[in-house]
Amino acid sequence: MLTDVHETADVAKVAEVVEVLQVPAFLSRQTDLVVAAALSGRAVNIKKGQFVSPWDMRHAVEKCREAGNTQVFLTERGASFGYNNLVVDMRSLPIMRKFAPVVFDATHSVQLPSAQADDKGPAVSGGQPEFIPLLARAAVAAGVDGVFIEVHDNPKNAKSDGATALESTKLREVLKELLAVKKALDAARTAP
């Protein structure tokens, strides 16, 4: 089980019930939180902030390792590209893999932050889930160590992240495609 931790005071209690502590993207540069998560002895997933370069994630990994925890991995979820848009630079994946294993978050990478705003109500994030399969295939081809995809039976009625969730009926086909890409890459690497 994996979940976010937002404050150092919560780390010990959360570590009692999960296997992986996740440092959210917007907190990825908070040294005290990263170190507290590392000191818990649990595996630590640090989501790359949309404002952080891939090579700067080395510092977060080093903070974990200096605290004595080598069970650290990074999650790519895109970079801010102007207003209300995230893009994924696939070059970030092999750059970050030099420091730690990398997971690609195909769900949050298609988020359009605060894109469904109007003058009458709160700004909410939109999304383009139709691009989840494409980006996930590209990430597997780039050599990621894992893929994260949120799914829902009815994304429009999801309580969280519905605008970026993959409809559950599409998951099997996406997973088949990802395994096929991985198999093709493995075969190409072992071919004479």
C-alpha positions as CSV (number, residue, x, y, z in Angstrom):
1,M,0.0,0.0,0.0
2,L,1.2,3.5,-0.9
3,T,0.0,6.9,0.3
4,D,1.0,10.5,0.4
5,V,2.5,12.1,3.5
6,H,2.3,15.9,3.7
7,E,3.8,16.7,7.1
8,T,6.8,15.3,9.0
9,A,4.5,14.8,12.1
10,D,2.4,12.3,10.1
11,V,5.3,10.1,8.8
12,A,5.6,7.7,11.7
13,K,1.9,7.0,12.0
14,V,1.5,6.5,8.3
15,A,4.6,4.3,8.1
16,E,2.9,1.9,10.5
17,V,0.3,1.0,7.9
18,V,1.8,1.4,4.5
19,E,4.8,-0.1,2.6
20,V,5.6,3.0,0.6
21,L,5.5,6.6,1.7
22,Q,4.9,9.0,-1.1
23,V,6.2,12.6,-1.2
24,P,3.7,14.6,-3.3
25,A,5.0,16.6,-6.3
26,F,4.5,20.0,-4.7
27,L,6.5,18.9,-1.7
28,S,9.3,17.1,-3.5
29,R,11.9,19.8,-2.5
30,Q,10.9,19.8,1.2
31,T,14.1,18.4,2.8
32,D,12.5,17.8,6.2
33,L,9.7,15.7,4.7
34,V,12.0,13.7,2.4
35,V,14.4,12.9,5.2
36,A,11.6,12.0,7.6
37,A,10.1,9.7,5.1
38,A,13.5,8.1,4.5
39,L,14.1,7.7,8.2
40,S,10.9,5.7,8.5
41,G,12.6,2.7,7.0
42,R,9.8,2.4,4.4
43,A,10.3,2.7,0.7
44,V,10.0,6.3,-0.5
45,N,8.4,7.4,-3.7
46,I,9.1,11.0,-4.6
47,K,6.9,12.5,-7.3
48,K,8.8,15.0,-9.4
49,G,7.4,18.4,-9.0
50,Q,6.0,20.0,-12.2
51,F,8.5,22.9,-11.5
52,V,11.6,20.7,-11.0
53,S,14.1,19.6,-13.6
54,P,14.8,15.9,-13.9
55,W,18.5,16.3,-13.1
56,D,17.6,18.2,-9.9
57,M,15.7,15.2,-8.6
58,R,19.1,13.7,-7.8
59,H,19.2,15.9,-4.7
60,A,16.0,14.4,-3.3
61,V,17.3,10.9,-3.9
62,E,20.6,11.8,-2.2
63,K,18.7,13.1,0.8
64,C,17.0,9.7,1.2
65,R,20.2,7.8,0.8
66,E,22.1,10.1,3.2
67,A,19.4,9.3,5.7
68,G,20.2,5.6,5.3
69,N,17.4,4.6,3.0
70,T,18.2,3.2,-0.4
71,Q,14.6,2.2,-1.1
72,V,13.8,5.3,-3.1
73,F,12.2,5.7,-6.5
74,L,11.0,8.7,-8.5
75,T,7.7,9.3,-10.3
76,E,7.4,11.5,-13.4
77,R,4.1,13.3,-13.9
78,G,5.0,16.1,-16.3
79,A,6.2,19.6,-16.2
80,S,4.3,22.9,-16.3
81,F,4.0,24.2,-19.8
82,G,2.4,27.6,-19.7
83,Y,-0.9,27.9,-17.9
84,N,-3.2,24.9,-17.3
85,N,-1.0,22.4,-19.1
86,L,1.4,19.6,-18.3
87,V,3.8,18.0,-20.8
88,V,6.1,15.1,-20.4
89,D,9.6,15.3,-21.7
90,M,10.5,11.7,-22.3
91,R,14.2,12.6,-21.9
92,S,13.5,13.1,-18.2
93,L,12.9,9.3,-17.7
94,P,16.4,8.1,-18.6
95,I,17.9,11.2,-16.9
96,M,16.2,10.3,-13.6
97,R,16.9,6.6,-14.0
98,K,20.6,7.5,-13.4
99,F,19.7,8.3,-9.8
100,A,16.9,5.9,-9.0
101,P,14.2,3.6,-10.5
102,V,11.5,5.6,-12.2
103,V,7.7,5.2,-12.4
104,F,5.7,7.0,-15.0
105,D,2.4,8.5,-13.8
106,A,0.3,8.3,-17.0
107,T,-2.8,9.6,-15.2
108,H,-1.5,12.9,-13.8
109,S,0.6,13.5,-16.9
110,V,-2.6,14.2,-18.8
111,Q,-3.9,16.7,-16.2
112,L,-4.9,20.2,-17.2
113,P,-4.5,22.0,-13.8
114,S,-7.3,24.4,-13.1
115,A,-8.4,24.2,-16.7
116,Q,-12.1,24.0,-16.0
117,A,-12.4,27.3,-14.3
118,D,-15.1,29.9,-14.7
119,D,-16.0,33.1,-13.0
120,K,-18.9,31.5,-11.0
121,G,-17.2,28.5,-9.3
122,P,-14.0,27.0,-8.1
123,A,-11.3,26.1,-10.6
124,V,-11.0,22.4,-11.0
125,S,-8.5,20.4,-13.0
126,G,-9.4,18.9,-16.4
127,G,-7.7,16.2,-18.3
128,Q,-7.1,14.4,-21.5
129,P,-7.3,10.7,-20.6
130,E,-7.4,9.7,-24.3
131,F,-3.6,10.3,-24.3
132,I,-2.9,7.9,-21.4
133,P,-2.2,4.8,-23.7
134,L,0.1,6.9,-26.0
135,L,2.2,8.4,-23.2
136,A,2.4,5.1,-21.2
137,R,3.6,3.3,-24.4
138,A,6.3,6.0,-24.9
139,A,7.4,5.7,-21.3
140,V,7.7,1.9,-21.5
141,A,9.7,2.4,-24.7
142,A,11.9,4.9,-22.8
143,G,12.7,2.2,-20.2
144,V,10.7,3.1,-17.1
145,D,10.6,0.7,-14.2
146,G,6.9,1.0,-13.7
147,V,3.7,2.7,-14.8
148,F,1.0,4.2,-12.6
149,I,-2.5,4.5,-14.1
150,E,-5.7,5.5,-12.1
151,V,-8.8,3.7,-13.4
152,H,-12.4,4.1,-12.6
153,D,-15.6,2.4,-13.7
154,N,-17.2,5.8,-14.3
155,P,-14.6,8.5,-14.4
156,K,-17.2,11.3,-14.6
157,N,-18.5,10.3,-11.2
158,A,-15.1,9.7,-9.6
159,K,-14.6,11.6,-6.3
160,S,-11.0,12.3,-7.2
161,D,-9.0,12.6,-10.4
162,G,-12.0,11.6,-12.6
163,A,-10.9,14.0,-15.4
164,T,-7.7,12.1,-15.8
165,A,-8.8,8.5,-15.0
166,L,-8.8,5.8,-17.5
167,E,-12.1,4.0,-17.9
168,S,-11.6,0.6,-16.4
169,T,-12.9,-1.2,-19.5
170,K,-9.9,0.1,-21.4
171,L,-7.2,-1.1,-18.9
172,R,-6.8,-4.6,-20.2
173,E,-6.0,-3.4,-23.7
174,V,-3.6,-0.7,-22.5
175,L,-1.7,-3.3,-20.3
176,K,-1.5,-5.7,-23.3
177,E,0.1,-2.9,-25.4
178,L,2.6,-2.0,-22.6
179,L,3.6,-5.6,-22.3
180,A,4.0,-5.9,-26.1
181,V,6.3,-2.8,-26.1
182,K,8.3,-4.2,-23.3
183,K,8.6,-7.7,-24.9
184,A,9.7,-6.1,-28.2
185,L,12.4,-4.0,-26.5
186,D,13.6,-7.1,-24.6
187,A,13.8,-9.1,-27.8
188,A,15.7,-6.3,-29.6
189,R,18.2,-6.1,-26.8
190,T,19.0,-9.8,-26.9
191,A,19.0,-10.1,-30.7
192,P,22.5,-10.7,-32.3
